[in-house]
Amino acid sequence: MHLFDSFELFSALEEIKLLENSPRLWWPEYGTFEVVVGAILTQNTQWSRVQISLENLRQKSLLEVETLSQCNHEILMELIRPSGLFKAKAQNLICLSCAIVEDFGSFEEFVLNVDREWLLSQKGIGPETADSILCYACARSVMVVDSYTARLLNAFGYEFESYDDLQEWCERGIRTHTKESKLPELFAHFHGMIVEYVKRNSQGKRVMVEACYNAFHENRSF
């Protein structure tokens, strides 16, 4: 079983219709400040727990950058407690919100002008979180890769030494076959499909390989 490039994988996953019951671009509230908050909260926890925290924040009208930047640390800790690591995440969220307001003035300006280097300079933000924000909050041409991505490609026999190497492989095939204007949407869609596929076929590498073969063989010839 061999993949020519990431576009071939994208095409096969798309034929399986993995995101039929998900938001169009997979991450809820795509293009809003809520994505930034969710990207921080989802670190080292399950999305179901993040949703509880987000609902708590929504009820208190704290899903706007200006209001969150002024939130009391103790109050924020309690609201996001379901997401775990709530003390550090509360501090990081307040600091990030303050930095956005100070350096960009508004979330809209942040979306237009932020870059990866600025995000990585903020406490609590690593490559995956930074790219999640760029992809899903700012609609940039950036592919998020994660443990799900690595596991799926490992099932096909691929090994990558770093996050950047994995990301470069995933982006290269899509960029080769796609117009620049379409890349933000396709990268968001691609990452979402990978996550959903691996979640549904996560019983171990052997089963993952069999599931990949069976599902892909029915929809596409490799």
N, C-alpha and C positions, 0 to 999 in steps of 0.2 A: 504494500500500500504506500503510495508516494504522492506527495503534494507538489505540484509544479511551483506554486507561489501562494501567497495569502489571498489573492483574489479568487483562486479556485476554491479555497476553503470557505471564503465568504459566500460564494455562489451556492455551494452545496448546503450550507447552513440556512441560507435564505429560502431554498426550496422546501426545507422542512417546516417552514412557517412557525418558528419558535416564538415570535413576538406578537402573535395574533391577539392575545389578550393583555398585552402590555401597552403602556403609552407609546406613541409613535416612535419616539427616540429613546425609549426604554427608561431613562431616569425620570422619575416624577418631577414635575415643575421645571422642566428643561428651560434654561435661560433666565432663571431667577436667583435671587440671593439665597433662597432656601437650599439650592444645590450646594452652595459653599458651606452652609451649616451642616448639611447632610454628609458632605465629603469628610468633614472633621469628625462627626459623630460616628460614622460607620467604621472608623479604625478599630480593629481588633474586636468587633462585635457583629451580631447578626442584624440584618436590615429590619427585621420585625421589631427589634428593640429600638432602633433609630426612629421608626415611625411613631412609636409612643412618645419619644422625646420631642419630635417635631410637632406632634399634635399638642403637647403641653406648651410649647413655645408659641404655636399658632393661637391658642386660647388666650395667651397673654400679650398678643400682638408684638412678639419679639422676633419675627422673621423679616425684619427690615434692618439694614446695616446701621442706620442712625440710632434706632432704639436699642439694638443689641449692644452697641458700643457703650451705652450708658447704663447697662444692666448691672445690678449688684451681683458680685461674684457668688455670694452665698445663695441668693435666690436662683441664679442660673444653675448652680450645682444641683439643686433639688429638682429643677425642671428636667434636666438631662440625665438624672441618675439612672434611668433604665438602660442607657447606652454604655454604662460602665466607664471606668477611668474618668469619672465625672469631674473630679477636682482639676485635673490637668486639662481636660477638654474645655471646661468652663473658662479657665484662664486663657487658653489658646484662642478660643472664640472671641473673647472680649478684646484681647490684644490684636487679633487680626481685624476685627471690625473697626477698632480705633485707627489702625494703620491704613485701612481702606479710606476712611473718612479724611484722615490727615493728608495722605499722599494723592488721593484722587478726587476727593470732595463728594462723590456719590457713587452708588453701585453702577450706574450707567457709564460713567467715565472709567471706572475700574474695568468693566467689560471691554471697552474699546482700547484701553491703553496698558493693561497689566501684561507682564511677560513672565515666563517660567522662572527666570532668575529672581525676580522680585518675590514670587511665591515661595521659592525654595529658601529664601532668606528669612522667612517668617517662622517663628517657633511652632513646632508641631506639624510642619508640612514637609513631607518627603515627595519623591518623584510621582508615586501613584496618586496621592492626594492632589498634588499640583496639576497633574494631567487631567484628573477628574474634573477639577474646577475649570480648566481651560476648555475641555471638551464639552462638558454638559452645562456649565454656567455661562461660558463666554463664546460658545459655538466656534471654537478654533479648530484648525486642521491638525488635531493631535489625537493619537490613538492611545487609550488607556490599556495597559496590560497589567496582569495580576496573577495570583496563584492559579486561578481558573485557566487563564491563557496558557501558562506554562504546563499545566497538567494535560490539557488537550493536545498541545503540540508534542509533548513527551510521548503520548500514546501513538503518535505518528512517527516516533523515533528521533524527534528533534531535541537537542539540548542547547541551552544558551547560557553563556557565562555571566551575563548581567541583565538588568532591567533594560538598559539601553539597547543591547543586542536583540533582545526579544521584541522590543518596540520597533526597532528598525526593520526587522523581518516582516512584521505584521503590516507596517505602513507601506513598505516598498511595493508590494504587489498591487495594493489598492491604488497607490499613486500612479502606477504604470498604466492602469486601465480606466482612470477616472479624471474628469475635469476638476480643476482646483476648486471651483465653486461648489461642487458636490461633496468634497472630502469631509467637511465637518459632520454632515448627516450620516455618511457612510461609516465613518470611524465610530460614531456613537452607536449606530445600529450593529456594527460588527462586534464591538465589545459586549453589548447587551446579549447578542445571540450566543456568544461563547459562554458567558456566565450561565445563561439559562440551559444551554446544552449540557454543561458539566454538572450542574445541579441535578439534572434529571438522570444522569448516568455516572454517579459518583461512587459506585460500589467497589472500586479498586481498578488498578491499571488493566488487568486482563479483561474485565467487563467493559472498561472504557474503550479498549481497542475493538472489542467485538461490537459494541454499540456504534462506534464510529463507522466500522465497516458496513454493518447491516443498514444503518440509516443512510449513509452516503452512497452505498452501492445501489440502493433502490432509486436514488434521485439523480445520481451523476456517475459517470464512468471515470475512474481515476487511472 
